[in-house]
Amino acid sequence: MPALCAHFVGFRDDRCWSAVRAFGRPDFIHIGWDRRARHEIMDCKHGRLRDR
C-alpha cells in the first residue's frame, strides 16, 4: 500500500498556517483544483485537505 501524502488545495491567508498546525506540513500545495491537483490526488489515491 502506498504512503499517503497531504495535499493542501486552495488554502489562502492564515487558514494555511492553521491547517499546518492541525495536520503538519503538506507534501504538496495546489493553488486551486486544477488538472495537476486532480491527477495527483484522484489518480494516485493520495490524501487531500481542501479549503473553500
N, C-alpha and C positions, 0 to 999 in steps of 0.2 A: 504494500500500500504506500503510495507516495506521500511525502510530508506535506502538510497544509501550509499555505502561505497566506499572510494577511495582506489584503488589498484595501486601500482606502480610496473610495471613489467619490469625487465631488465635495470633499471637505474644504471649508473656507474659514478664515479668521481663527478665532480661539477654539472653535469646535474641533479642529485637527489636534490641537495640543490636549484637549480634554480626552479625545479618543486615545492619544498616545499614553496618557496617564492611566486610562482604564484598561487598554488592551496591549500596551507595549508598542514599540516601533514597528511600522508596517514594512513588509518586504517590498511592496510596490505602491506608488501613489499615482492615481489617474485623475486628471483634471475633471473629466466628465465620463459619461458612459458612452465611449466611442468604440470603434471597431477593435482596437487593440485590447481594451478592457474586456469586451465580450469574449474575444478569443482566449485571452489568458485565464479568465475566470470560468467561463462556461465550458470550454473545450478541455481545459486541463483540470477541472474539478478542484480548484483552489478555493480557500475560504474567502469570504467577502464581507466587508463592512462598508455601509453606504450612508451618507447623509444627504438630505434633500434641502 
